[in-house]
Amino acid sequence: MNPLYQNKSMKELNYDRKTETRRANTPSMRKIVSGFCRTAMDDYRQAGYPFGKTMEGMLVWFEYGQFTTDN
């Protein structure tokens, strides 16, 4: 264990603080994310929606290397 963290409570290490998560909050990040989604969904559509016509299905397909098989 790191000596800096020994004998410190979670509160002292700020583990109890509340933070806001901001996703794609800048114009450039929104552009990148929307471009990815558009391109990935087009590719997923061309692959025949192997995991269903949902964003979750596309993400599963993308995560597993964009492989499709005939069922």
Secondary structure as the mmCIF struct_conf table of DSSP 4:
data_model
#
loop_
_struct_conf.conf_type_id
_struct_conf.id
_struct_conf.beg_label_comp_id
_struct_conf.beg_label_asym_id
_struct_conf.beg_label_seq_id
_struct_conf.end_label_comp_id
_struct_conf.end_label_asym_id
_struct_conf.end_label_seq_id
HELX_RH_3T_P HELX_RH_3T_P1 PRO A 3 TYR A 5
TURN_TY1_P TURN_TY1_P1 GLN A 6 ASN A 7
TURN_TY1_P TURN_TY1_P2 MET A 10 ASP A 16
BEND BEND1 ALA A 24 ALA A 24
BEND BEND2 THR A 26 THR A 26
HELX_RH_AL_P HELX_RH_AL_P1 PRO A 27 GLN A 46
TURN_TY1_P TURN_TY1_P3 ALA A 47 GLY A 48
TURN_TY1_P TURN_TY1_P4 PRO A 50 PHE A 51
BEND BEND3 LYS A 53 THR A 54
HELX_RH_AL_P HELX_RH_AL_P2 MET A 55 GLU A 63
TURN_TY1_P TURN_TY1_P5 TYR A 64 GLN A 66
#
